[in-house]
């Protein structure tokens, strides 16, 4: 019972704190905004595993396009 009460108090405190933000800027904001910065990354991975009780080498990779430091 204590855990439920403490959890409820914590959630209520978080909601109260976030409700106190005052927004003075009434400009419409979009997901990407006006000034868009972008870039990319590439990552390679290698590993070792057993497949059907035999040694196996695994390889993989990832590519990403980062838009405005938030969206990949």
mmCIF file of the N, C-alpha and C atoms, coordinates in Angstrom:
data_MODEL
# 
_entry.id   MODEL 
# 
loop_
_atom_site.group_PDB 
_atom_site.id 
_atom_site.type_symbol 
_atom_site.label_atom_id 
_atom_site.label_alt_id 
_atom_site.label_comp_id 
_atom_site.label_asym_id 
_atom_site.label_entity_id 
_atom_site.label_seq_id 
_atom_site.pdbx_PDB_ins_code 
_atom_site.Cartn_x 
_atom_site.Cartn_y 
_atom_site.Cartn_z 
_atom_site.occupancy 
_atom_site.B_iso_or_equiv 
_atom_site.pdbx_formal_charge 
_atom_site.auth_seq_id 
_atom_site.auth_comp_id 
_atom_site.auth_asym_id 
_atom_site.auth_atom_id 
_atom_site.pdbx_PDB_model_num 
ATOM 1   N N  . UNK A 1 1  ? 0.821  -1.197  0.000   1.00 0.00 ? 1  UNK A N  1 
ATOM 2   C CA . UNK A 1 1  ? 0.000  0.000   0.000   1.00 0.00 ? 1  UNK A CA 1 
ATOM 3   C C  . UNK A 1 1  ? 0.862  1.258   0.000   1.00 0.00 ? 1  UNK A C  1 
ATOM 4   N N  . UNK A 1 2  ? 1.999  1.205   0.728   1.00 0.00 ? 2  UNK A N  1 
ATOM 5   C CA . UNK A 1 2  ? 2.890  2.355   0.779   1.00 0.00 ? 2  UNK A CA 1 
ATOM 6   C C  . UNK A 1 2  ? 3.432  2.683   -0.606  1.00 0.00 ? 2  UNK A C  1 
ATOM 7   N N  . UNK A 1 3  ? 3.749  1.640   -1.373  1.00 0.00 ? 3  UNK A N  1 
ATOM 8   C CA . UNK A 1 3  ? 4.319  1.849   -2.700  1.00 0.00 ? 3  UNK A CA 1 
ATOM 9   C C  . UNK A 1 3  ? 3.314  2.545   -3.613  1.00 0.00 ? 3  UNK A C  1 
ATOM 10  N N  . UNK A 1 4  ? 2.054  2.172   -3.521  1.00 0.00 ? 4  UNK A N  1 
ATOM 11  C CA . UNK A 1 4  ? 1.026  2.781   -4.367  1.00 0.00 ? 4  UNK A CA 1 
ATOM 12  C C  . UNK A 1 4  ? 0.851  4.248   -4.008  1.00 0.00 ? 4  UNK A C  1 
ATOM 13  N N  . UNK A 1 5  ? 0.845  4.556   -2.715  1.00 0.00 ? 5  UNK A N  1 
ATOM 14  C CA . UNK A 1 5  ? 0.686  5.947   -2.278  1.00 0.00 ? 5  UNK A CA 1 
ATOM 15  C C  . UNK A 1 5  ? 1.885  6.786   -2.697  1.00 0.00 ? 5  UNK A C  1 
ATOM 16  N N  . UNK A 1 6  ? 3.104  6.256   -2.515  1.00 0.00 ? 6  UNK A N  1 
ATOM 17  C CA . UNK A 1 6  ? 4.308  6.993   -2.914  1.00 0.00 ? 6  UNK A CA 1 
ATOM 18  C C  . UNK A 1 6  ? 4.352  7.193   -4.427  1.00 0.00 ? 6  UNK A C  1 
ATOM 19  N N  . UNK A 1 7  ? 3.967  6.177   -5.178  1.00 0.00 ? 7  UNK A N  1 
ATOM 20  C CA . UNK A 1 7  ? 3.931  6.294   -6.628  1.00 0.00 ? 7  UNK A CA 1 
ATOM 21  C C  . UNK A 1 7  ? 2.919  7.353   -7.057  1.00 0.00 ? 7  UNK A C  1 
ATOM 22  N N  . UNK A 1 8  ? 1.752  7.362   -6.433  1.00 0.00 ? 8  UNK A N  1 
ATOM 23  C CA . UNK A 1 8  ? 0.726  8.352   -6.762  1.00 0.00 ? 8  UNK A CA 1 
ATOM 24  C C  . UNK A 1 8  ? 1.200  9.766   -6.461  1.00 0.00 ? 8  UNK A C  1 
ATOM 25  N N  . UNK A 1 9  ? 1.872  9.950   -5.349  1.00 0.00 ? 9  UNK A N  1 
ATOM 26  C CA . UNK A 1 9  ? 2.404  11.268  -4.988  1.00 0.00 ? 9  UNK A CA 1 
ATOM 27  C C  . UNK A 1 9  ? 3.471  11.696  -5.994  1.00 0.00 ? 9  UNK A C  1 
ATOM 28  N N  . UNK A 1 10 ? 4.339  10.777  -6.404  1.00 0.00 ? 10 UNK A N  1 
ATOM 29  C CA . UNK A 1 10 ? 5.397  11.096  -7.369  1.00 0.00 ? 10 UNK A CA 1 
ATOM 30  C C  . UNK A 1 10 ? 4.801  11.500  -8.720  1.00 0.00 ? 10 UNK A C  1 
ATOM 31  N N  . UNK A 1 11 ? 3.800  10.776  -9.175  1.00 0.00 ? 11 UNK A N  1 
ATOM 32  C CA . UNK A 1 11 ? 3.156  11.106  -10.448 1.00 0.00 ? 11 UNK A CA 1 
ATOM 33  C C  . UNK A 1 11 ? 2.474  12.469  -10.360 1.00 0.00 ? 11 UNK A C  1 
ATOM 34  N N  . UNK A 1 12 ? 1.766  12.714  -9.268  1.00 0.00 ? 12 UNK A N  1 
ATOM 35  C CA . UNK A 1 12 ? 1.088  14.004  -9.093  1.00 0.00 ? 12 UNK A CA 1 
ATOM 36  C C  . UNK A 1 12 ? 2.096  15.153  -9.059  1.00 0.00 ? 12 UNK A C  1 
ATOM 37  N N  . UNK A 1 13 ? 3.237  14.950  -8.418  1.00 0.00 ? 13 UNK A N  1 
ATOM 38  C CA . UNK A 1 13 ? 4.267  15.989  -8.353  1.00 0.00 ? 13 UNK A CA 1 
ATOM 39  C C  . UNK A 1 13 ? 4.842  16.275  -9.732  1.00 0.00 ? 13 UNK A C  1 
ATOM 40  N N  . UNK A 1 14 ? 5.058  15.236  -10.533 1.00 0.00 ? 14 UNK A N  1 
ATOM 41  C CA . UNK A 1 14 ? 5.580  15.429  -11.888 1.00 0.00 ? 14 UNK A CA 1 
ATOM 42  C C  . UNK A 1 14 ? 4.584  16.194  -12.744 1.00 0.00 ? 14 UNK A C  1 
ATOM 43  N N  . UNK A 1 15 ? 3.318  15.867  -12.635 1.00 0.00 ? 15 UNK A N  1 
ATOM 44  C CA . UNK A 1 15 ? 2.302  16.566  -13.412 1.00 0.00 ? 15 UNK A CA 1 
ATOM 45  C C  . UNK A 1 15 ? 2.195  18.021  -12.992 1.00 0.00 ? 15 UNK A C  1 
ATOM 46  N N  . UNK A 1 16 ? 2.285  18.280  -11.700 1.00 0.00 ? 16 UNK A N  1 
ATOM 47  C CA . UNK A 1 16 ? 2.192  19.638  -11.189 1.00 0.00 ? 16 UNK A CA 1 
ATOM 48  C C  . UNK A 1 16 ? 3.373  20.473  -11.669 1.00 0.00 ? 16 UNK A C  1 
ATOM 49  N N  . UNK A 1 17 ? 4.572  19.906  -11.648 1.00 0.00 ? 17 UNK A N  1 
ATOM 50  C CA . UNK A 1 17 ? 5.766  20.636  -12.068 1.00 0.00 ? 17 UNK A CA 1 
ATOM 51  C C  . UNK A 1 17 ? 5.699  20.958  -13.552 1.00 0.00 ? 17 UNK A C  1 
ATOM 52  N N  . UNK A 1 18 ? 5.294  20.004  -14.380 1.00 0.00 ? 18 UNK A N  1 
ATOM 53  C CA . UNK A 1 18 ? 5.255  20.264  -15.819 1.00 0.00 ? 18 UNK A CA 1 
ATOM 54  C C  . UNK A 1 18 ? 4.134  21.231  -16.187 1.00 0.00 ? 18 UNK A C  1 
ATOM 55  N N  . UNK A 1 19 ? 3.115  21.342  -15.355 1.00 0.00 ? 19 UNK A N  1 
ATOM 56  C CA . UNK A 1 19 ? 2.020  22.256  -15.642 1.00 0.00 ? 19 UNK A CA 1 
ATOM 57  C C  . UNK A 1 19 ? 2.394  23.700  -15.336 1.00 0.00 ? 19 UNK A C  1 
ATOM 58  N N  . UNK A 1 20 ? 3.528  23.939  -14.670 1.00 0.00 ? 20 UNK A N  1 
ATOM 59  C CA . UNK A 1 20 ? 3.910  25.279  -14.276 1.00 0.00 ? 20 UNK A CA 1 
ATOM 60  C C  . UNK A 1 20 ? 4.695  26.034  -15.336 1.00 0.00 ? 20 UNK A C  1 
ATOM 61  N N  . UNK A 1 21 ? 5.037  25.365  -16.448 1.00 0.00 ? 21 UNK A N  1 
ATOM 62  C CA . UNK A 1 21 ? 5.777  26.044  -17.496 1.00 0.00 ? 21 UNK A CA 1 
ATOM 63  C C  . UNK A 1 21 ? 4.886  27.070  -18.192 1.00 0.00 ? 21 UNK A C  1 
ATOM 64  N N  . UNK A 1 22 ? 5.399  28.283  -18.309 1.00 0.00 ? 22 UNK A N  1 
ATOM 65  C CA . UNK A 1 22 ? 4.640  29.333  -18.970 1.00 0.00 ? 22 UNK A CA 1 
ATOM 66  C C  . UNK A 1 22 ? 5.228  29.560  -20.355 1.00 0.00 ? 22 UNK A C  1 
ATOM 67  N N  . UNK A 1 23 ? 4.396  29.480  -21.361 1.00 0.00 ? 23 UNK A N  1 
ATOM 68  C CA . UNK A 1 23 ? 4.857  29.697  -22.722 1.00 0.00 ? 23 UNK A CA 1 
ATOM 69  C C  . UNK A 1 23 ? 4.470  31.102  -23.163 1.00 0.00 ? 23 UNK A C  1 
ATOM 70  N N  . UNK A 1 24 ? 5.482  31.917  -23.418 1.00 0.00 ? 24 UNK A N  1 
ATOM 71  C CA . UNK A 1 24 ? 5.245  33.285  -23.879 1.00 0.00 ? 24 UNK A CA 1 
ATOM 72  C C  . UNK A 1 24 ? 5.346  33.379  -25.392 1.00 0.00 ? 24 UNK A C  1 
ATOM 73  N N  . UNK A 1 25 ? 5.882  32.351  -26.026 1.00 0.00 ? 25 UNK A N  1 
ATOM 74  C CA . UNK A 1 25 ? 6.058  32.337  -27.474 1.00 0.00 ? 25 UNK A CA 1 
ATOM 75  C C  . UNK A 1 25 ? 4.862  31.643  -28.101 1.00 0.00 ? 25 UNK A C  1 
ATOM 76  N N  . UNK A 1 26 ? 4.051  32.399  -28.818 1.00 0.00 ? 26 UNK A N  1 
ATOM 77  C CA . UNK A 1 26 ? 2.847  31.840  -29.412 1.00 0.00 ? 26 UNK A CA 1 
ATOM 78  C C  . UNK A 1 26 ? 3.052  31.423  -30.865 1.00 0.00 ? 26 UNK A C  1 
ATOM 79  N N  . UNK A 1 27 ? 4.297  31.381  -31.308 1.00 0.00 ? 27 UNK A N  1 
ATOM 80  C CA . UNK A 1 27 ? 4.592  30.963  -32.669 1.00 0.00 ? 27 UNK A CA 1 
ATOM 81  C C  . UNK A 1 27 ? 4.330  29.463  -32.824 1.00 0.00 ? 27 UNK A C  1 
ATOM 82  N N  . UNK A 1 28 ? 3.783  29.071  -33.946 1.00 0.00 ? 28 UNK A N  1 
ATOM 83  C CA . UNK A 1 28 ? 3.511  27.661  -34.198 1.00 0.00 ? 28 UNK A CA 1 
ATOM 84  C C  . UNK A 1 28 ? 4.827  26.933  -34.407 1.00 0.00 ? 28 UNK A C  1 
ATOM 85  N N  . UNK A 1 29 ? 5.018  25.855  -33.696 1.00 0.00 ? 29 UNK A N  1 
ATOM 86  C CA . UNK A 1 29 ? 6.240  25.070  -33.787 1.00 0.00 ? 29 UNK A CA 1 
ATOM 87  C C  . UNK A 1 29 ? 5.960  23.796  -34.582 1.00 0.00 ? 29 UNK A C  1 
ATOM 88  N N  . UNK A 1 30 ? 6.878  23.431  -35.437 1.00 0.00 ? 30 UNK A N  1 
ATOM 89  C CA . UNK A 1 30 ? 6.754  22.191  -36.186 1.00 0.00 ? 30 UNK A CA 1 
ATOM 90  C C  . UNK A 1 30 ? 7.774  21.197  -35.670 1.00 0.00 ? 30 UNK A C  1 
ATOM 91  N N  . UNK A 1 31 ? 7.689  19.980  -36.160 1.00 0.00 ? 31 UNK A N  1 
ATOM 92  C CA . UNK A 1 31 ? 8.608  18.939  -35.714 1.00 0.00 ? 31 UNK A CA 1 
ATOM 93  C C  . UNK A 1 31 ? 10.046 19.282  -36.062 1.00 0.00 ? 31 UNK A C  1 
ATOM 94  N N  . UNK A 1 32 ? 10.294 19.811  -37.249 1.00 0.00 ? 32 UNK A N  1 
ATOM 95  C CA . UNK A 1 32 ? 11.653 20.076  -37.687 1.00 0.00 ? 32 UNK A CA 1 
ATOM 96  C C  . UNK A 1 32 ? 12.071 21.527  -37.544 1.00 0.00 ? 32 UNK A C  1 
ATOM 97  N N  . UNK A 1 33 ? 11.139 22.459  -37.465 1.00 0.00 ? 33 UNK A N  1 
ATOM 98  C CA . UNK A 1 33 ? 11.483 23.860  -37.314 1.00 0.00 ? 33 UNK A CA 1 
ATOM 99  C C  . UNK A 1 33 ? 11.929 24.487  -38.621 1.00 0.00 ? 33 UNK A C  1 
ATOM 100 N N  . UNK A 1 34 ? 12.389 25.734  -38.543 1.00 0.00 ? 34 UNK A N  1 
ATOM 101 C CA . UNK A 1 34 ? 12.788 26.472  -39.746 1.00 0.00 ? 34 UNK A CA 1 
ATOM 102 C C  . UNK A 1 34 ? 14.214 26.137  -40.173 1.00 0.00 ? 34 UNK A C  1 
ATOM 103 N N  . UNK A 1 35 ? 15.125 26.129  -39.233 1.00 0.00 ? 35 UNK A N  1 
ATOM 104 C CA . UNK A 1 35 ? 16.532 25.851  -39.539 1.00 0.00 ? 35 UNK A CA 1 
ATOM 105 C C  . UNK A 1 35 ? 16.806 24.370  -39.319 1.00 0.00 ? 35 UNK A C  1 
ATOM 106 N N  . UNK A 1 36 ? 16.882 23.635  -40.410 1.00 0.00 ? 36 UNK A N  1 
ATOM 107 C CA . UNK A 1 36 ? 17.078 22.192  -40.318 1.00 0.00 ? 36 UNK A CA 1 
ATOM 108 C C  . UNK A 1 36 ? 18.556 21.876  -40.503 1.00 0.00 ? 36 UNK A C  1 
ATOM 109 N N  . UNK A 1 37 ? 19.126 21.168  -39.548 1.00 0.00 ? 37 UNK A N  1 
ATOM 110 C CA . UNK A 1 37 ? 20.481 20.658  -39.708 1.00 0.00 ? 37 UNK A CA 1 
ATOM 111 C C  . UNK A 1 37 ? 20.387 19.152  -39.865 1.00 0.00 ? 37 UNK A C  1 
ATOM 112 N N  . UNK A 1 38 ? 21.296 18.589  -40.620 1.00 0.00 ? 38 UNK A N  1 
ATOM 113 C CA . UNK A 1 38 ? 21.240 17.146  -40.825 1.00 0.00 ? 38 UNK A CA 1 
ATOM 114 C C  . UNK A 1 38 ? 22.639 16.588  -40.996 1.00 0.00 ? 38 UNK A C  1 
ATOM 115 N N  . UNK A 1 39 ? 22.732 15.305  -40.827 1.00 0.00 ? 39 UNK A N  1 
ATOM 116 C CA . UNK A 1 39 ? 24.000 14.598  -40.959 1.00 0.00 ? 39 UNK A CA 1 
ATOM 117 C C  . UNK A 1 39 ? 23.713 13.112  -41.005 1.00 0.00 ? 39 UNK A C  1 
ATOM 118 N N  . UNK A 1 40 ? 24.722 12.312  -40.859 1.00 0.00 ? 40 UNK A N  1 
ATOM 119 C CA . UNK A 1 40 ? 24.517 10.881  -40.920 1.00 0.00 ? 40 UNK A CA 1 
ATOM 120 C C  . UNK A 1 40 ? 25.573 10.128  -40.134 1.00 0.00 ? 40 UNK A C  1 
ATOM 121 N N  . UNK A 1 41 ? 25.359 8.829   -40.044 1.00 0.00 ? 41 UNK A N  1 
ATOM 122 C CA . UNK A 1 41 ? 26.333 7.982   -39.398 1.00 0.00 ? 41 UNK A CA 1 
ATOM 123 C C  . UNK A 1 41 ? 26.276 6.586   -40.001 1.00 0.00 ? 41 UNK A C  1 
ATOM 124 N N  . UNK A 1 42 ? 27.359 5.863   -39.845 1.00 0.00 ? 42 UNK A N  1 
ATOM 125 C CA . UNK A 1 42 ? 27.438 4.488   -40.287 1.00 0.00 ? 42 UNK A CA 1 
ATOM 126 C C  . UNK A 1 42 ? 28.130 3.690   -39.193 1.00 0.00 ? 42 UNK A C  1 
ATOM 127 N N  . UNK A 1 43 ? 27.591 2.547   -38.860 1.00 0.00 ? 43 UNK A N  1 
ATOM 128 C CA . UNK A 1 43 ? 28.195 1.692   -37.861 1.00 0.00 ? 43 UNK A CA 1 
ATOM 129 C C  . UNK A 1 43 ? 28.307 0.271   -38.366 1.00 0.00 ? 43 UNK A C  1 
ATOM 130 N N  . UNK A 1 44 ? 29.439 -0.345  -38.118 1.00 0.00 ? 44 UNK A N  1 
ATOM 131 C CA . UNK A 1 44 ? 29.660 -1.727  -38.505 1.00 0.00 ? 44 UNK A CA 1 
ATOM 132 C C  . UNK A 1 44 ? 29.753 -2.586  -37.252 1.00 0.00 ? 44 UNK A C  1 
ATOM 133 N N  . UNK A 1 45 ? 29.295 -3.820  -37.356 1.00 0.00 ? 45 UNK A N  1 
ATOM 134 C CA . UNK A 1 45 ? 29.396 -4.725  -36.214 1.00 0.00 ? 45 UNK A CA 1 
ATOM 135 C C  . UNK A 1 45 ? 29.908 -6.080  -36.689 1.00 0.00 ? 45 UNK A C  1 
ATOM 136 N N  . UNK A 1 46 ? 30.688 -6.698  -35.835 1.00 0.00 ? 46 UNK A N  1 
ATOM 137 C CA . UNK A 1 46 ? 31.206 -8.037  -36.106 1.00 0.00 ? 46 UNK A CA 1 
ATOM 138 C C  . UNK A 1 46 ? 31.076 -8.856  -34.833 1.00 0.00 ? 46 UNK A C  1 
ATOM 139 N N  . UNK A 1 47 ? 30.888 -10.141 -34.993 1.00 0.00 ? 47 UNK A N  1 
ATOM 140 C CA . UNK A 1 47 ? 30.748 -10.982 -33.815 1.00 0.00 ? 47 UNK A CA 1 
ATOM 141 C C  . UNK A 1 47 ? 31.053 -12.441 -34.105 1.00 0.00 ? 47 UNK A C  1 
ATOM 142 N N  . UNK A 1 48 ? 31.033 -13.196 -33.056 1.00 0.00 ? 48 UNK A N  1 
ATOM 143 C CA . UNK A 1 48 ? 31.316 -14.625 -33.116 1.00 0.00 ? 48 UNK A CA 1 
ATOM 144 C C  . UNK A 1 48 ? 30.187 -15.340 -32.395 1.00 0.00 ? 48 UNK A C  1 
ATOM 145 N N  . UNK A 1 49 ? 29.761 -16.481 -32.942 1.00 0.00 ? 49 UNK A N  1 
ATOM 146 C CA . UNK A 1 49 ? 28.672 -17.221 -32.329 1.00 0.00 ? 49 UNK A CA 1 
ATOM 147 C C  . UNK A 1 49 ? 28.787 -18.698 -32.701 1.00 0.00 ? 49 UNK A C  1 
ATOM 148 N N  . UNK A 1 50 ? 27.991 -19.504 -32.044 1.00 0.00 ? 50 UNK A N  1 
ATOM 149 C CA . UNK A 1 50 ? 27.868 -20.914 -32.396 1.00 0.00 ? 50 UNK A CA 1 
ATOM 150 C C  . UNK A 1 50 ? 26.521 -21.122 -33.069 1.00 0.00 ? 50 UNK A C  1 
ATOM 151 N N  . UNK A 1 51 ? 26.534 -21.693 -34.274 1.00 0.00 ? 51 UNK A N  1 
ATOM 152 C CA . UNK A 1 51 ? 25.309 -22.012 -34.990 1.00 0.00 ? 51 UNK A CA 1 
ATOM 153 C C  . UNK A 1 51 ? 25.372 -23.488 -35.354 1.00 0.00 ? 51 UNK A C  1 
ATOM 154 N N  . UNK A 1 52 ? 24.411 -24.280 -34.902 1.00 0.00 ? 52 UNK A N  1 
ATOM 155 C CA . UNK A 1 52 ? 24.416 -25.748 -35.079 1.00 0.00 ? 52 UNK A CA 1 
ATOM 156 C C  . UNK A 1 52 ? 25.721 -26.359 -34.599 1.00 0.00 ? 52 UNK A C  1 
ATOM 157 N N  . UNK A 1 53 ? 26.194 -25.895 -33.448 1.00 0.00 ? 53 UNK A N  1 
ATOM 158 C CA . UNK A 1 53 ? 27.429 -26.362 -32.820 1.00 0.00 ? 53 UNK A CA 1 
ATOM 159 C C  . UNK A 1 53 ? 28.652 -26.169 -33.709 1.00 0.00 ? 53 UNK A C  1 
ATOM 160 N N  . UNK A 1 54 ? 28.626 -25.188 -34.582 1.00 0.00 ? 54 UNK A N  1 
ATOM 161 C CA . UNK A 1 54 ? 29.786 -24.850 -35.414 1.00 0.00 ? 54 UNK A CA 1 
ATOM 162 C C  . UNK A 1 54 ? 30.101 -23.369 -35.226 1.00 0.00 ? 54 UNK A C  1 
ATOM 163 N N  . UNK A 1 55 ? 31.371 -23.072 -35.334 1.00 0.00 ? 55 UNK A N  1 
ATOM 164 C CA . UNK A 1 55 ? 31.806 -21.678 -35.201 1.00 0.00 ? 55 UNK A CA 1 
ATOM 165 C C  . UNK A 1 55 ? 31.242 -20.849 -36.347 1.00 0.00 ? 55 UNK A C  1 
ATOM 166 N N  . UNK A 1 56 ? 30.817 -19.647 -36.039 1.00 0.00 ? 56 UNK A N  1 
ATOM 167 C CA . UNK A 1 56 ? 30.261 -18.775 -37.066 1.00 0.00 ? 56 UNK A CA 1 
ATOM 168 C C  . UNK A 1 56 ? 30.688 -17.341 -36.805 1.00 0.00 ? 56 UNK A C  1 
ATOM 169 N N  . UNK A 1 57 ? 30.939 -16.636 -37.887 1.00 0.00 ? 57 UNK A N  1 
ATOM 170 C CA . UNK A 1 57 ? 31.294 -15.223 -37.843 1.00 0.00 ? 57 UNK A CA 1 
ATOM 171 C C  . UNK A 1 57 ? 30.079 -14.431 -38.323 1.00 0.00 ? 57 UNK A C  1 
ATOM 172 N N  . UNK A 1 58 ? 29.675 -13.422 -37.569 1.00 0.00 ? 58 UNK A N  1 
ATOM 173 C CA . UNK A 1 58 ? 28.529 -12.609 -37.962 1.00 0.00 ? 58 UNK A CA 1 
ATOM 174 C C  . UNK A 1 58 ? 28.998 -11.184 -38.257 1.00 0.00 ? 58 UNK A C  1 
ATOM 175 N N  . UNK A 1 59 ? 28.364 -10.588 -39.239 1.00 0.00 ? 59 UNK A N  1 
ATOM 176 C CA . UNK A 1 59 ? 28.702 -9.206  -39.606 1.00 0.00 ? 59 UNK A CA 1 
ATOM 177 C C  . UNK A 1 59 ? 27.411 -8.453  -39.884 1.00 0.00 ? 59 UNK A C  1 
ATOM 178 N N  . UNK A 1 60 ? 27.412 -7.170  -39.586 1.00 0.00 ? 60 UNK A N  1 
ATOM 179 C CA . UNK A 1 60 ? 26.227 -6.358  -39.826 1.00 0.00 ? 60 UNK A CA 1 
ATOM 180 C C  . UNK A 1 60 ? 26.597 -4.893  -39.880 1.00 0.00 ? 60 UNK A C  1 
ATOM 181 N N  . UNK A 1 61 ? 25.598 -4.081  -40.133 1.00 0.00 ? 61 UNK A N  1 
ATOM 182 C CA . UNK A 1 61 ? 25.852 -2.656  -40.215 1.00 0.00 ? 61 UNK A CA 1 
ATOM 183 C C  . UNK A 1 61 ? 24.570 -1.862  -40.054 1.00 0.00 ? 61 UNK A C  1 
ATOM 184 N N  . UNK A 1 62 ? 24.730 -0.572  -39.823 1.00 0.00 ? 62 UNK A N  1 
ATOM 185 C CA . UNK A 1 62 ? 23.606 0.351   -39.693 1.00 0.00 ? 62 UNK A CA 1 
ATOM 186 C C  . UNK A 1 62 ? 23.967 1.659   -40.371 1.00 0.00 ? 62 UNK A C  1 
ATOM 187 N N  . UNK A 1 63 ? 22.984 2.244   -40.984 1.00 0.00 ? 63 UNK A N  1 
ATOM 188 C CA . UNK A 1 63 ? 23.116 3.579   -41.562 1.00 0.00 ? 63 UNK A CA 1 
ATOM 189 C C  . UNK A 1 63 ? 22.018 4.447   -40.972 1.00 0.00 ? 63 UNK A C  1 
ATOM 190 N N  . UNK A 1 64 ? 22.299 5.699   -40.717 1.00 0.00 ? 64 UNK A N  1 
ATOM 191 C CA . UNK A 1 64 ? 21.286 6.594   -40.178 1.00 0.00 ? 64 UNK A CA 1 
ATOM 192 C C  . UNK A 1 64 ? 21.440 7.996   -40.728 1.00 0.00 ? 64 UNK A C  1 
ATOM 193 N N  . UNK A 1 65 ? 20.303 8.646   -40.957 1.00 0.00 ? 65 UNK A N  1 
ATOM 194 C CA . UNK A 1 65 ? 20.269 10.040  -41.377 1.00 0.00 ? 65 UNK A CA 1 
ATOM 195 C C  . UNK A 1 65 ? 19.687 10.812  -40.219 1.00 0.00 ? 65 UNK A C  1 
ATOM 196 N N  . UNK A 1 66 ? 20.466 11.669  -39.589 1.00 0.00 ? 66 UNK A N  1 
ATOM 197 C CA . UNK A 1 66 ? 20.047 12.438  -38.414 1.00 0.00 ? 66 UNK A CA 1 
ATOM 198 C C  . UNK A 1 66 ? 19.535 13.792  -38.890 1.00 0.00 ? 66 UNK A C  1 
ATOM 199 N N  . UNK A 1 67 ? 18.282 14.087  -38.547 1.00 0.00 ? 67 UNK A N  1 
ATOM 200 C CA . UNK A 1 67 ? 17.665 15.338  -38.965 1.00 0.00 ? 67 UNK A CA 1 
ATOM 201 C C  . UNK A 1 67 ? 17.412 16.197  -37.729 1.00 0.00 ? 67 UNK A C  1 
ATOM 202 N N  . UNK A 1 68 ? 17.995 17.382  -37.716 1.00 0.00 ? 68 UNK A N  1 
ATOM 203 C CA . UNK A 1 68 ? 17.786 18.372  -36.660 1.00 0.00 ? 68 UNK A CA 1 
ATOM 204 C C  . UNK A 1 68 ? 18.154 17.861  -35.275 1.00 0.00 ? 68 UNK A C  1 
ATOM 205 N N  . UNK A 1 69 ? 19.107 17.011  -35.172 1.00 0.00 ? 69 UNK A N  1 
ATOM 206 C CA . UNK A 1 69 ? 19.624 16.462  -33.912 1.00 0.00 ? 69 UNK A CA 1 
ATOM 207 C C  . UNK A 1 69 ? 18.563 15.705  -33.115 1.00 0.00 ? 69 UNK A C  1 
ATOM 208 N N  . UNK A 1 70 ? 17.417 15.360  -33.715 1.00 0.00 ? 70 UNK A N  1 
ATOM 209 C CA . UNK A 1 70 ? 16.332 14.717  -32.963 1.00 0.00 ? 70 UNK A CA 1 
ATOM 210 C C  . UNK A 1 70 ? 15.779 13.492  -33.651 1.00 0.00 ? 70 UNK A C  1 
ATOM 211 N N  . UNK A 1 71 ? 15.702 13.493  -34.958 1.00 0.00 ? 71 UNK A N  1 
ATOM 212 C CA . UNK A 1 71 ? 15.026 12.456  -35.691 1.00 0.00 ? 71 UNK A CA 1 
ATOM 213 C C  . UNK A 1 71 ? 16.027 11.664  -36.492 1.00 0.00 ? 71 UNK A C  1 
ATOM 214 N N  . UNK A 1 72 ? 15.995 10.321  -36.362 1.00 0.00 ? 72 UNK A N  1 
ATOM 215 C CA . UNK A 1 72 ? 16.894 9.460   -37.120 1.00 0.00 ? 72 UNK A CA 1 
ATOM 216 C C  . UNK A 1 72 ? 16.057 8.540   -37.981 1.00 0.00 ? 72 UNK A C  1 
# 
